[in-house]
């Protein structure tokens, strides 16, 4: 891949690379966002930093989507923190295993480069493709979060997935 991007992880034709704003704009324009929550002009109570990487075709450098992660907390100490990951693929990249591999690469990267021992993800109860991708990426279904997201003016249930560092070793 000779696009000048810094590759963070790659395997089996998929790479995670440092994005530019132009990369993110291109991916956002190419995604139909079927599971995006409703916009809300009110600020959240806690706005953690969101980290992003570009998902690219490792051979051509073509942007296929993006992955992101942000810290979540279950207590005041670092041992009680986890990473919550997400993915958005352009429509043309779906159904080819790209999401599974990108999320697996991200989990491996987070365990290799950070101290946190838990990675989790949430997806809409109707997003069966993402549920399969998360399971194939090594995350376990942990439960349902009732009414956790607003989409189309309706409260939607989300499925919680998680993996511990010890599960990955």
KAJO-V812331 format. One record per residue. RES is the residue in one small letter. SS is DSSP state (a for helix, b for strand, c for the rest). PSI is psi in radians with two decimals (none if undefined). NEAR is the number of other ideal C-beta (glycine too) atoms within 12 Angstrom. Layout:
res: <RES	RES>
ss: <SS	SS>
psi: <PSI	PSI>
near: <NEAR	NEAR>
This chain:
res: <x	x	x	x	x	x	x	x	x	x	x	x	x	x	x	x	x	x	x	x	x	x	x	x	x	x	x	x	x	x	x	x	x	x	x	x	x	x	x	x	x	x	x	x	x	x	x	x	x	x	x	x	x	x	x	x	x	x	x	x	x	x	x	x	x	x	x	x	x	x	x	x	x	x	x	x	x	x	x	x	x	x	x	x	x	x	x	x	x	x	x	x	x	x	x	x	x	x	x	x	x	x	x	x	x	x	x	x	x	x	x	x	x	x	x	x	x	x	x	x	x	x	x	x	x	x	x	x	x	x	x	x	x	x	x	x	x	x	x	x	x	x	x	x	x	x	x	x	x	x	x	x	x	x	x	x	x	x	x	x	x	x	x	x	x	x	x	x	x>
ss: <c	c	c	c	c	c	b	b	b	b	b	c	c	b	b	b	b	c	c	c	a	a	a	a	a	a	a	a	a	c	c	c	c	c	c	c	c	c	c	c	c	c	c	c	c	c	c	c	c	b	b	b	b	b	b	b	b	c	c	c	c	c	b	b	b	b	b	b	b	b	b	b	b	c	c	c	c	a	a	a	b	b	b	b	b	b	b	b	b	c	a	a	a	c	c	c	c	a	a	a	a	a	a	a	a	a	a	a	a	a	a	a	a	c	c	c	c	b	b	b	b	b	b	b	c	c	c	a	a	a	a	a	a	a	a	a	c	c	c	b	b	b	b	b	b	b	b	b	b	b	b	c	c	b	b	b	b	b	b	b	b	b	b	b	a	a	a	a	c>
psi: <2.05	0.86	-0.06	-0.01	2.57	2.03	2.28	-0.66	2.59	2.57	2.49	0.71	-0.03	2.42	2.65	2.22	2.72	2.22	2.73	2.93	-0.63	-0.68	-0.83	-0.71	-0.72	-0.78	-0.76	-0.67	-0.49	0.05	2.37	-0.10	0.88	-0.34	0.34	2.41	2.85	2.57	2.59	2.04	-0.24	2.41	2.62	2.87	-0.57	2.11	1.58	2.79	2.39	2.25	2.51	2.58	2.63	2.39	2.15	2.74	2.10	-0.44	-0.80	-0.35	0.06	2.23	2.25	-0.28	-2.80	2.65	2.66	2.84	2.61	2.71	2.49	2.71	2.49	0.28	3.12	-0.25	2.83	-0.57	-0.21	0.17	2.74	2.92	2.33	2.15	2.73	2.89	2.59	2.09	2.59	2.64	-0.67	-0.29	-0.15	2.65	0.21	0.11	0.01	-0.77	-0.75	-0.88	-0.73	-0.72	-0.61	-0.78	-0.69	-0.77	-0.81	-0.76	-0.78	-0.71	-0.55	-0.44	-0.05	2.93	-0.19	2.49	0.08	2.39	2.36	2.88	2.71	2.57	2.74	2.52	-0.42	-0.13	1.29	-0.59	-0.75	-0.63	-0.77	-0.73	-0.76	-0.74	-0.74	-0.50	-0.12	0.06	2.63	2.44	2.24	-0.37	-3.09	2.32	1.87	2.27	0.54	-0.31	2.55	2.10	2.25	0.48	0.14	2.36	2.25	2.45	2.57	2.59	2.30	2.31	2.64	2.76	2.44	2.67	-0.73	-0.50	-0.49	-0.28	none>
near: <21	10	22	12	26	18	25	29	30	27	20	17	22	40	36	43	35	23	32	20	13	14	30	26	15	22	34	23	15	23	25	15	23	19	29	19	23	16	11	13	6	9	7	11	7	10	10	17	12	19	25	28	40	46	50	42	30	29	15	15	24	26	39	40	42	40	48	30	36	26	26	25	19	17	11	8	10	15	14	14	24	35	36	34	45	39	43	37	38	30	18	17	31	27	17	22	23	38	37	33	34	49	45	35	38	44	42	27	29	37	28	17	18	21	16	31	24	36	42	38	44	34	40	32	24	19	29	16	24	34	29	21	35	37	24	22	35	28	36	22	24	24	16	20	22	13	15	19	28	19	24	16	11	13	17	26	21	32	31	29	36	32	35	22	22	10	19	21	11>
